[in-house]
Amino acid sequence: MNEITEMQRRILICVREWIAEYGEAPTIREIGQKVGLSSTSSTAYQLGRLEERGVISRAGRTWRSIRLC
């Protein structure tokens, strides 16, 4: 079960594009707004699943420190 969901794919695209444009990762709210999630906890949940799968990593506790693996 290493496949990612459609929402996780959309989040990855959002993060990749944001980093390319702004040079840093978006906040949870910014990610949620871009992909259509109104709850920050839903966004954090999806990011956590991506982190568990090794698709993203972060330095420290903030999601702003997301790095693509």
mmCIF file of the N, C-alpha and C atoms, coordinates in Angstrom:
data_MODEL
# 
_entry.id   MODEL 
# 
loop_
_atom_site.group_PDB 
_atom_site.id 
_atom_site.type_symbol 
_atom_site.label_atom_id 
_atom_site.label_alt_id 
_atom_site.label_comp_id 
_atom_site.label_asym_id 
_atom_site.label_entity_id 
_atom_site.label_seq_id 
_atom_site.pdbx_PDB_ins_code 
_atom_site.Cartn_x 
_atom_site.Cartn_y 
_atom_site.Cartn_z 
_atom_site.occupancy 
_atom_site.B_iso_or_equiv 
_atom_site.pdbx_formal_charge 
_atom_site.auth_seq_id 
_atom_site.auth_comp_id 
_atom_site.auth_asym_id 
_atom_site.auth_atom_id 
_atom_site.pdbx_PDB_model_num 
ATOM 1   N N  . MET A 1 1  ? 0.832   -1.197 0.000  1.00 0.00 ? 1  MET A N  1 
ATOM 2   C CA . MET A 1 1  ? 0.000   0.000  0.000  1.00 0.00 ? 1  MET A CA 1 
ATOM 3   C C  . MET A 1 1  ? 0.871   1.252  0.000  1.00 0.00 ? 1  MET A C  1 
ATOM 4   N N  . ASN A 1 2  ? 1.821   1.305  -0.893 1.00 0.00 ? 2  ASN A N  1 
ATOM 5   C CA . ASN A 1 2  ? 2.719   2.450  -0.988 1.00 0.00 ? 2  ASN A CA 1 
ATOM 6   C C  . ASN A 1 2  ? 2.205   3.523  -1.922 1.00 0.00 ? 2  ASN A C  1 
ATOM 7   N N  . GLU A 1 3  ? 1.087   3.276  -2.558 1.00 0.00 ? 3  GLU A N  1 
ATOM 8   C CA . GLU A 1 3  ? 0.537   4.280  -3.465 1.00 0.00 ? 3  GLU A CA 1 
ATOM 9   C C  . GLU A 1 3  ? -0.070  5.423  -2.664 1.00 0.00 ? 3  GLU A C  1 
ATOM 10  N N  . ILE A 1 4  ? 0.015   6.605  -3.227 1.00 0.00 ? 4  ILE A N  1 
ATOM 11  C CA . ILE A 1 4  ? -0.571  7.759  -2.569 1.00 0.00 ? 4  ILE A CA 1 
ATOM 12  C C  . ILE A 1 4  ? -1.948  8.029  -3.159 1.00 0.00 ? 4  ILE A C  1 
ATOM 13  N N  . THR A 1 5  ? -2.785  8.693  -2.378 1.00 0.00 ? 5  THR A N  1 
ATOM 14  C CA . THR A 1 5  ? -4.132  9.015  -2.825 1.00 0.00 ? 5  THR A CA 1 
ATOM 15  C C  . THR A 1 5  ? -4.103  10.212 -3.785 1.00 0.00 ? 5  THR A C  1 
ATOM 16  N N  . GLU A 1 6  ? -5.225  10.449 -4.407 1.00 0.00 ? 6  GLU A N  1 
ATOM 17  C CA . GLU A 1 6  ? -5.350  11.596 -5.314 1.00 0.00 ? 6  GLU A CA 1 
ATOM 18  C C  . GLU A 1 6  ? -5.123  12.907 -4.555 1.00 0.00 ? 6  GLU A C  1 
ATOM 19  N N  . MET A 1 7  ? -5.668  13.015 -3.350 1.00 0.00 ? 7  MET A N  1 
ATOM 20  C CA . MET A 1 7  ? -5.486  14.230 -2.553 1.00 0.00 ? 7  MET A CA 1 
ATOM 21  C C  . MET A 1 7  ? -4.010  14.416 -2.194 1.00 0.00 ? 7  MET A C  1 
ATOM 22  N N  . GLN A 1 8  ? -3.331  13.343 -1.842 1.00 0.00 ? 8  GLN A N  1 
ATOM 23  C CA . GLN A 1 8  ? -1.914  13.435 -1.526 1.00 0.00 ? 8  GLN A CA 1 
ATOM 24  C C  . GLN A 1 8  ? -1.105  13.838 -2.752 1.00 0.00 ? 8  GLN A C  1 
ATOM 25  N N  . ARG A 1 9  ? -1.487  13.339 -3.906 1.00 0.00 ? 9  ARG A N  1 
ATOM 26  C CA . ARG A 1 9  ? -0.827  13.732 -5.155 1.00 0.00 ? 9  ARG A CA 1 
ATOM 27  C C  . ARG A 1 9  ? -1.007  15.225 -5.393 1.00 0.00 ? 9  ARG A C  1 
ATOM 28  N N  . ARG A 1 10 ? -2.230  15.721 -5.173 1.00 0.00 ? 10 ARG A N  1 
ATOM 29  C CA . ARG A 1 10 ? -2.504  17.151 -5.349 1.00 0.00 ? 10 ARG A CA 1 
ATOM 30  C C  . ARG A 1 10 ? -1.692  17.991 -4.362 1.00 0.00 ? 10 ARG A C  1 
ATOM 31  N N  . ILE A 1 11 ? -1.544  17.503 -3.144 1.00 0.00 ? 11 ILE A N  1 
ATOM 32  C CA . ILE A 1 11 ? -0.754  18.216 -2.145 1.00 0.00 ? 11 ILE A CA 1 
ATOM 33  C C  . ILE A 1 11 ? 0.714   18.260 -2.568 1.00 0.00 ? 11 ILE A C  1 
ATOM 34  N N  . LEU A 1 12 ? 1.237   17.152 -3.064 1.00 0.00 ? 12 LEU A N  1 
ATOM 35  C CA . LEU A 1 12 ? 2.628   17.131 -3.531 1.00 0.00 ? 12 LEU A CA 1 
ATOM 36  C C  . LEU A 1 12 ? 2.855   18.125 -4.661 1.00 0.00 ? 12 LEU A C  1 
ATOM 37  N N  . ILE A 1 13 ? 1.942   18.172 -5.602 1.00 0.00 ? 13 ILE A N  1 
ATOM 38  C CA . ILE A 1 13 ? 2.052   19.124 -6.713 1.00 0.00 ? 13 ILE A CA 1 
ATOM 39  C C  . ILE A 1 13 ? 2.036   20.550 -6.172 1.00 0.00 ? 13 ILE A C  1 
ATOM 40  N N  . CYS A 1 14 ? 1.127   20.819 -5.243 1.00 0.00 ? 14 CYS A N  1 
ATOM 41  C CA . CYS A 1 14 ? 1.029   22.148 -4.630 1.00 0.00 ? 14 CYS A CA 1 
ATOM 42  C C  . CYS A 1 14 ? 2.345   22.532 -3.961 1.00 0.00 ? 14 CYS A C  1 
ATOM 43  N N  . VAL A 1 15 ? 2.899   21.625 -3.165 1.00 0.00 ? 15 VAL A N  1 
ATOM 44  C CA . VAL A 1 15 ? 4.146   21.905 -2.447 1.00 0.00 ? 15 VAL A CA 1 
ATOM 45  C C  . VAL A 1 15 ? 5.288   22.136 -3.435 1.00 0.00 ? 15 VAL A C  1 
ATOM 46  N N  . ARG A 1 16 ? 5.386   21.276 -4.441 1.00 0.00 ? 16 ARG A N  1 
ATOM 47  C CA . ARG A 1 16 ? 6.451   21.397 -5.445 1.00 0.00 ? 16 ARG A CA 1 
ATOM 48  C C  . ARG A 1 16 ? 6.381   22.739 -6.155 1.00 0.00 ? 16 ARG A C  1 
ATOM 49  N N  . GLU A 1 17 ? 5.181   23.123 -6.593 1.00 0.00 ? 17 GLU A N  1 
ATOM 50  C CA . GLU A 1 17 ? 5.015   24.394 -7.312 1.00 0.00 ? 17 GLU A CA 1 
ATOM 51  C C  . GLU A 1 17 ? 5.293   25.586 -6.400 1.00 0.00 ? 17 GLU A C  1 
ATOM 52  N N  . TRP A 1 18 ? 4.837   25.501 -5.143 1.00 0.00 ? 18 TRP A N  1 
ATOM 53  C CA . TRP A 1 18 ? 5.027   26.600 -4.198 1.00 0.00 ? 18 TRP A CA 1 
ATOM 54  C C  . TRP A 1 18 ? 6.515   26.823 -3.920 1.00 0.00 ? 18 TRP A C  1 
ATOM 55  N N  . ILE A 1 19 ? 7.232   25.724 -3.685 1.00 0.00 ? 19 ILE A N  1 
ATOM 56  C CA . ILE A 1 19 ? 8.670   25.833 -3.423 1.00 0.00 ? 19 ILE A CA 1 
ATOM 57  C C  . ILE A 1 19 ? 9.393   26.412 -4.639 1.00 0.00 ? 19 ILE A C  1 
ATOM 58  N N  . ALA A 1 20 ? 8.992   25.993 -5.838 1.00 0.00 ? 20 ALA A N  1 
ATOM 59  C CA . ALA A 1 20 ? 9.614   26.514 -7.064 1.00 0.00 ? 20 ALA A CA 1 
ATOM 60  C C  . ALA A 1 20 ? 9.369   28.014 -7.206 1.00 0.00 ? 20 ALA A C  1 
ATOM 61  N N  . GLU A 1 21 ? 8.182   28.464 -6.810 1.00 0.00 ? 21 GLU A N  1 
ATOM 62  C CA . GLU A 1 21 ? 7.840   29.876 -6.974 1.00 0.00 ? 21 GLU A CA 1 
ATOM 63  C C  . GLU A 1 21 ? 8.370   30.762 -5.847 1.00 0.00 ? 21 GLU A C  1 
ATOM 64  N N  . TYR A 1 22 ? 8.266   30.281 -4.600 1.00 0.00 ? 22 TYR A N  1 
ATOM 65  C CA . TYR A 1 22 ? 8.591   31.134 -3.458 1.00 0.00 ? 22 TYR A CA 1 
ATOM 66  C C  . TYR A 1 22 ? 9.885   30.757 -2.729 1.00 0.00 ? 22 TYR A C  1 
ATOM 67  N N  . GLY A 1 23 ? 10.458  29.606 -3.038 1.00 0.00 ? 23 GLY A N  1 
ATOM 68  C CA . GLY A 1 23 ? 11.704  29.209 -2.406 1.00 0.00 ? 23 GLY A CA 1 
ATOM 69  C C  . GLY A 1 23 ? 11.564  28.595 -1.032 1.00 0.00 ? 23 GLY A C  1 
ATOM 70  N N  . GLU A 1 24 ? 10.356  28.443 -0.536 1.00 0.00 ? 24 GLU A N  1 
ATOM 71  C CA . GLU A 1 24 ? 10.098  27.790 0.739  1.00 0.00 ? 24 GLU A CA 1 
ATOM 72  C C  . GLU A 1 24 ? 8.750   27.089 0.666  1.00 0.00 ? 24 GLU A C  1 
ATOM 73  N N  . ALA A 1 25 ? 8.514   26.179 1.579  1.00 0.00 ? 25 ALA A N  1 
ATOM 74  C CA . ALA A 1 25 ? 7.265   25.416 1.565  1.00 0.00 ? 25 ALA A CA 1 
ATOM 75  C C  . ALA A 1 25 ? 6.095   26.283 2.030  1.00 0.00 ? 25 ALA A C  1 
ATOM 76  N N  . PRO A 1 26 ? 4.897   25.947 1.579  1.00 0.00 ? 26 PRO A N  1 
ATOM 77  C CA . PRO A 1 26 ? 3.708   26.684 2.024  1.00 0.00 ? 26 PRO A CA 1 
ATOM 78  C C  . PRO A 1 26 ? 3.308   26.277 3.437  1.00 0.00 ? 26 PRO A C  1 
ATOM 79  N N  . THR A 1 27 ? 2.473   27.081 4.058  1.00 0.00 ? 27 THR A N  1 
ATOM 80  C CA . THR A 1 27 ? 1.915   26.727 5.364  1.00 0.00 ? 27 THR A CA 1 
ATOM 81  C C  . THR A 1 27 ? 0.788   25.717 5.165  1.00 0.00 ? 27 THR A C  1 
ATOM 82  N N  . ILE A 1 28 ? 0.330   25.151 6.253  1.00 0.00 ? 28 ILE A N  1 
ATOM 83  C CA . ILE A 1 28 ? -0.793  24.204 6.173  1.00 0.00 ? 28 ILE A CA 1 
ATOM 84  C C  . ILE A 1 28 ? -2.018  24.887 5.586  1.00 0.00 ? 28 ILE A C  1 
ATOM 85  N N  . ARG A 1 29 ? -2.294  26.102 6.013  1.00 0.00 ? 29 ARG A N  1 
ATOM 86  C CA . ARG A 1 29 ? -3.466  26.831 5.488  1.00 0.00 ? 29 ARG A CA 1 
ATOM 87  C C  . ARG A 1 29 ? -3.339  27.083 3.987  1.00 0.00 ? 29 ARG A C  1 
ATOM 88  N N  . GLU A 1 30 ? -2.149  27.461 3.562  1.00 0.00 ? 30 GLU A N  1 
ATOM 89  C CA . GLU A 1 30 ? -1.931  27.718 2.136  1.00 0.00 ? 30 GLU A CA 1 
ATOM 90  C C  . GLU A 1 30 ? -2.118  26.441 1.316  1.00 0.00 ? 30 GLU A C  1 
ATOM 91  N N  . ILE A 1 31 ? -1.611  25.326 1.827  1.00 0.00 ? 31 ILE A N  1 
ATOM 92  C CA . ILE A 1 31 ? -1.796  24.047 1.130  1.00 0.00 ? 31 ILE A CA 1 
ATOM 93  C C  . ILE A 1 31 ? -3.281  23.711 1.056  1.00 0.00 ? 31 ILE A C  1 
ATOM 94  N N  . GLY A 1 32 ? -3.961  23.802 2.186  1.00 0.00 ? 32 GLY A N  1 
ATOM 95  C CA . GLY A 1 32 ? -5.390  23.488 2.226  1.00 0.00 ? 32 GLY A CA 1 
ATOM 96  C C  . GLY A 1 32 ? -6.205  24.325 1.264  1.00 0.00 ? 32 GLY A C  1 
ATOM 97  N N  . GLN A 1 33 ? -5.921  25.614 1.205  1.00 0.00 ? 33 GLN A N  1 
ATOM 98  C CA . GLN A 1 33 ? -6.640  26.494 0.286  1.00 0.00 ? 33 GLN A CA 1 
ATOM 99  C C  . GLN A 1 33 ? -6.410  26.091 -1.161 1.00 0.00 ? 33 GLN A C  1 
ATOM 100 N N  . LYS A 1 34 ? -5.180  25.726 -1.497 1.00 0.00 ? 34 LYS A N  1 
ATOM 101 C CA . LYS A 1 34 ? -4.857  25.359 -2.882 1.00 0.00 ? 34 LYS A CA 1 
ATOM 102 C C  . LYS A 1 34 ? -5.523  24.057 -3.321 1.00 0.00 ? 34 LYS A C  1 
ATOM 103 N N  . VAL A 1 35 ? -5.638  23.091 -2.397 1.00 0.00 ? 35 VAL A N  1 
ATOM 104 C CA . VAL A 1 35 ? -6.160  21.773 -2.779 1.00 0.00 ? 35 VAL A CA 1 
ATOM 105 C C  . VAL A 1 35 ? -7.619  21.561 -2.381 1.00 0.00 ? 35 VAL A C  1 
ATOM 106 N N  . GLY A 1 36 ? -8.233  22.542 -1.718 1.00 0.00 ? 36 GLY A N  1 
ATOM 107 C CA . GLY A 1 36 ? -9.642  22.451 -1.390 1.00 0.00 ? 36 GLY A CA 1 
ATOM 108 C C  . GLY A 1 36 ? -9.972  21.782 -0.070 1.00 0.00 ? 36 GLY A C  1 
ATOM 109 N N  . LEU A 1 37 ? -9.034  21.776 0.868  1.00 0.00 ? 37 LEU A N  1 
ATOM 110 C CA . LEU A 1 37 ? -9.304  21.256 2.202  1.00 0.00 ? 37 LEU A CA 1 
ATOM 111 C C  . LEU A 1 37 ? -9.538  22.432 3.137  1.00 0.00 ? 37 LEU A C  1 
ATOM 112 N N  . SER A 1 38 ? -10.683 22.468 3.791  1.00 0.00 ? 38 SER A N  1 
ATOM 113 C CA . SER A 1 38 ? -10.989 23.604 4.656  1.00 0.00 ? 38 SER A CA 1 
ATOM 114 C C  . SER A 1 38 ? -10.441 23.417 6.065  1.00 0.00 ? 38 SER A C  1 
ATOM 115 N N  . SER A 1 39 ? -10.144 22.191 6.445  1.00 0.00 ? 39 SER A N  1 
ATOM 116 C CA . SER A 1 39 ? -9.652  21.899 7.782  1.00 0.00 ? 39 SER A CA 1 
ATOM 117 C C  . SER A 1 39 ? -8.128  21.754 7.778  1.00 0.00 ? 39 SER A C  1 
ATOM 118 N N  . THR A 1 40 ? -7.469  22.492 8.679  1.00 0.00 ? 40 THR A N  1 
ATOM 119 C CA . THR A 1 40 ? -6.017  22.368 8.773  1.00 0.00 ? 40 THR A CA 1 
ATOM 120 C C  . THR A 1 40 ? -5.628  20.993 9.311  1.00 0.00 ? 40 THR A C  1 
ATOM 121 N N  . SER A 1 41 ? -6.500  20.385 10.118 1.00 0.00 ? 41 SER A N  1 
ATOM 122 C CA . SER A 1 41 ? -6.166  19.055 10.632 1.00 0.00 ? 41 SER A CA 1 
ATOM 123 C C  . SER A 1 41 ? -6.219  18.009 9.524  1.00 0.00 ? 41 SER A C  1 
ATOM 124 N N  . SER A 1 42 ? -7.121  18.174 8.561  1.00 0.00 ? 42 SER A N  1 
ATOM 125 C CA . SER A 1 42 ? -7.166  17.256 7.411  1.00 0.00 ? 42 SER A CA 1 
ATOM 126 C C  . SER A 1 42 ? -5.905  17.400 6.570  1.00 0.00 ? 42 SER A C  1 
ATOM 127 N N  . THR A 1 43 ? -5.467  18.614 6.387  1.00 0.00 ? 43 THR A N  1 
ATOM 128 C CA . THR A 1 43 ? -4.244  18.869 5.631  1.00 0.00 ? 43 THR A CA 1 
ATOM 129 C C  . THR A 1 43 ? -3.047  18.273 6.361  1.00 0.00 ? 43 THR A C  1 
ATOM 130 N N  . ALA A 1 44 ? -2.967  18.493 7.666  1.00 0.00 ? 44 ALA A N  1 
ATOM 131 C CA . ALA A 1 44 ? -1.865  17.944 8.459  1.00 0.00 ? 44 ALA A CA 1 
ATOM 132 C C  . ALA A 1 44 ? -1.878  16.419 8.434  1.00 0.00 ? 44 ALA A C  1 
ATOM 133 N N  . TYR A 1 45 ? -3.056  15.829 8.467  1.00 0.00 ? 45 TYR A N  1 
ATOM 134 C CA . TYR A 1 45 ? -3.173  14.371 8.395  1.00 0.00 ? 45 TYR A CA 1 
ATOM 135 C C  . TYR A 1 45 ? -2.577  13.858 7.085  1.00 0.00 ? 45 TYR A C  1 
ATOM 136 N N  . GLN A 1 46 ? -2.953  14.463 5.974  1.00 0.00 ? 46 GLN A N  1 
ATOM 137 C CA . GLN A 1 46 ? -2.447  14.035 4.661  1.00 0.00 ? 46 GLN A CA 1 
ATOM 138 C C  . GLN A 1 46 ? -0.931  14.223 4.577  1.00 0.00 ? 46 GLN A C  1 
ATOM 139 N N  . LEU A 1 47 ? -0.435  15.333 5.109  1.00 0.00 ? 47 LEU A N  1 
ATOM 140 C CA . LEU A 1 47 ? 1.012   15.576 5.117  1.00 0.00 ? 47 LEU A CA 1 
ATOM 141 C C  . LEU A 1 47 ? 1.731   14.534 5.978  1.00 0.00 ? 47 LEU A C  1 
ATOM 142 N N  . GLY A 1 48 ? 1.113   14.170 7.099  1.00 0.00 ? 48 GLY A N  1 
ATOM 143 C CA . GLY A 1 48 ? 1.690   13.145 7.957  1.00 0.00 ? 48 GLY A CA 1 
ATOM 144 C C  . GLY A 1 48 ? 1.800   11.804 7.261  1.00 0.00 ? 48 GLY A C  1 
ATOM 145 N N  . ARG A 1 49 ? 0.776   11.455 6.476  1.00 0.00 ? 49 ARG A N  1 
ATOM 146 C CA . ARG A 1 49 ? 0.810   10.189 5.729  1.00 0.00 ? 49 ARG A CA 1 
ATOM 147 C C  . ARG A 1 49 ? 1.921   10.225 4.682  1.00 0.00 ? 49 ARG A C  1 
ATOM 148 N N  . LEU A 1 50 ? 2.100   11.365 4.027  1.00 0.00 ? 50 LEU A N  1 
ATOM 149 C CA . LEU A 1 50 ? 3.182   11.501 3.042  1.00 0.00 ? 50 LEU A CA 1 
ATOM 150 C C  . LEU A 1 50 ? 4.546   11.402 3.717  1.00 0.00 ? 50 LEU A C  1 
ATOM 151 N N  . GLU A 1 51 ? 4.652   11.964 4.907  1.00 0.00 ? 51 GLU A N  1 
ATOM 152 C CA . GLU A 1 51 ? 5.913   11.894 5.647  1.00 0.00 ? 51 GLU A CA 1 
ATOM 153 C C  . GLU A 1 51 ? 6.202   10.444 6.054  1.00 0.00 ? 51 GLU A C  1 
ATOM 154 N N  . GLU A 1 52 ? 5.190   9.726  6.510  1.00 0.00 ? 52 GLU A N  1 
ATOM 155 C CA . GLU A 1 52 ? 5.358   8.317  6.876  1.00 0.00 ? 52 GLU A CA 1 
ATOM 156 C C  . GLU A 1 52 ? 5.827   7.472  5.696  1.00 0.00 ? 52 GLU A C  1 
ATOM 157 N N  . ARG A 1 53 ? 5.347   7.795  4.508  1.00 0.00 ? 53 ARG A N  1 
ATOM 158 C CA . ARG A 1 53 ? 5.729   7.049  3.301  1.00 0.00 ? 53 ARG A CA 1 
ATOM 159 C C  . ARG A 1 53 ? 7.097   7.462  2.764  1.00 0.00 ? 53 ARG A C  1 
ATOM 160 N N  . GLY A 1 54 ? 7.678   8.507  3.350  1.00 0.00 ? 54 GLY A N  1 
ATOM 161 C CA . GLY A 1 54 ? 9.003   8.938  2.920  1.00 0.00 ? 54 GLY A CA 1 
ATOM 162 C C  . GLY A 1 54 ? 8.995   9.797  1.667  1.00 0.00 ? 54 GLY A C  1 
ATOM 163 N N  . VAL A 1 55 ? 7.827   10.328 1.301  1.00 0.00 ? 55 VAL A N  1 
ATOM 164 C CA . VAL A 1 55 ? 7.710   11.167 0.115  1.00 0.00 ? 55 VAL A CA 1 
ATOM 165 C C  . VAL A 1 55 ? 8.154   12.595 0.422  1.00 0.00 ? 55 VAL A C  1 
ATOM 166 N N  . ILE A 1 56 ? 7.904   13.027 1.661  1.00 0.00 ? 56 ILE A N  1 
ATOM 167 C CA . ILE A 1 56 ? 8.340   14.345 2.123  1.00 0.00 ? 56 ILE A CA 1 
ATOM 168 C C  . ILE A 1 56 ? 9.051   14.169 3.456  1.00 0.00 ? 56 ILE A C  1 
ATOM 169 N N  . SER A 1 57 ? 9.807   15.166 3.839  1.00 0.00 ? 57 SER A N  1 
ATOM 170 C CA . SER A 1 57 ? 10.405  15.202 5.173  1.00 0.00 ? 57 SER A CA 1 
ATOM 171 C C  . SER A 1 57 ? 10.324  16.643 5.653  1.00 0.00 ? 57 SER A C  1 
ATOM 172 N N  . ARG A 1 58 ? 10.570  16.818 6.922  1.00 0.00 ? 58 ARG A N  1 
ATOM 173 C CA . ARG A 1 58 ? 10.592  18.191 7.443  1.00 0.00 ? 58 ARG A CA 1 
ATOM 174 C C  . ARG A 1 58 ? 11.639  18.292 8.533  1.00 0.00 ? 58 ARG A C  1 
ATOM 175 N N  . ALA A 1 59 ? 12.210  19.454 8.646  1.00 0.00 ? 59 ALA A N  1 
ATOM 176 C CA . ALA A 1 59 ? 13.194  19.737 9.677  1.00 0.00 ? 59 ALA A CA 1 
ATOM 177 C C  . ALA A 1 59 ? 12.458  20.416 10.821 1.00 0.00 ? 59 ALA A C  1 
ATOM 178 N N  . GLY A 1 60 ? 12.442  19.796 11.963 1.00 0.00 ? 60 GLY A N  1 
ATOM 179 C CA . GLY A 1 60 ? 11.719  20.377 13.083 1.00 0.00 ? 60 GLY A CA 1 
ATOM 180 C C  . GLY A 1 60 ? 10.252  20.016 13.048 1.00 0.00 ? 60 GLY A C  1 
ATOM 181 N N  . ARG A 1 61 ? 9.459   20.799 13.751 1.00 0.00 ? 61 ARG A N  1 
ATOM 182 C CA . ARG A 1 61 ? 8.046   20.482 13.902 1.00 0.00 ? 61 ARG A CA 1 
ATOM 183 C C  . ARG A 1 61 ? 7.130   21.250 12.951 1.00 0.00 ? 61 ARG A C  1 
ATOM 184 N N  . THR A 1 62 ? 7.618   22.250 12.287 1.00 0.00 ? 62 THR A N  1 
ATOM 185 C CA . THR A 1 62 ? 6.746   23.065 11.452 1.00 0.00 ? 62 THR A CA 1 
ATOM 186 C C  . THR A 1 62 ? 6.626   22.481 10.047 1.00 0.00 ? 62 THR A C  1 
ATOM 187 N N  . TRP A 1 63 ? 5.445   22.620 9.480  1.00 0.00 ? 63 TRP A N  1 
ATOM 188 C CA . TRP A 1 63 ? 5.231   22.139 8.111  1.00 0.00 ? 63 TRP A CA 1 
ATOM 189 C C  . TRP A 1 63 ? 5.872   23.062 7.104  1.00 0.00 ? 63 TRP A C  1 
ATOM 190 N N  . ARG A 1 64 ? 6.200   24.263 7.500  1.00 0.00 ? 64 ARG A N  1 
ATOM 191 C CA . ARG A 1 64 ? 6.859   25.210 6.607  1.00 0.00 ? 64 ARG A CA 1 
ATOM 192 C C  . ARG A 1 64 ? 8.247   24.673 6.182  1.00 0.00 ? 64 ARG A C  1 
ATOM 193 N N  . SER A 1 65 ? 8.764   23.710 6.947  1.00 0.00 ? 65 SER A N  1 
ATOM 194 C CA . SER A 1 65 ? 10.093  23.164 6.652  1.00 0.00 ? 65 SER A CA 1 
ATOM 195 C C  . SER A 1 65 ? 10.032  21.906 5.770  1.00 0.00 ? 65 SER A C  1 
ATOM 196 N N  . ILE A 1 66 ? 8.931   21.690 5.081  1.00 0.00 ? 66 ILE A N  1 
ATOM 197 C CA . ILE A 1 66 ? 8.772   20.514 4.218  1.00 0.00 ? 66 ILE A CA 1 
ATOM 198 C C  . ILE A 1 66 ? 9.841   20.485 3.138  1.00 0.00 ? 66 ILE A C  1 
ATOM 199 N N  . ARG A 1 67 ? 10.382  19.310 2.909  1.00 0.00 ? 67 ARG A N  1 
ATOM 200 C CA . ARG A 1 67 ? 11.309  19.060 1.803  1.00 0.00 ? 67 ARG A CA 1 
ATOM 201 C C  . ARG A 1 67 ? 10.811  17.849 1.053  1.00 0.00 ? 67 ARG A C  1 
ATOM 202 N N  . LEU A 1 68 ? 10.892  17.888 -0.255 1.00 0.00 ? 68 LEU A N  1 
ATOM 203 C CA . LEU A 1 68 ? 10.517  16.742 -1.074 1.00 0.00 ? 68 LEU A CA 1 
ATOM 204 C C  . LEU A 1 68 ? 11.671  15.760 -1.109 1.00 0.00 ? 68 LEU A C  1 
ATOM 205 N N  . CYS A 1 69 ? 11.366  14.478 -0.971 1.00 0.00 ? 69 CYS A N  1 
ATOM 206 C CA . CYS A 1 69 ? 12.416  13.451 -0.964 1.00 0.00 ? 69 CYS A CA 1 
ATOM 207 C C  . CYS A 1 69 ? 12.612  12.861 -2.346 1.00 0.00 ? 69 CYS A C  1 
# 
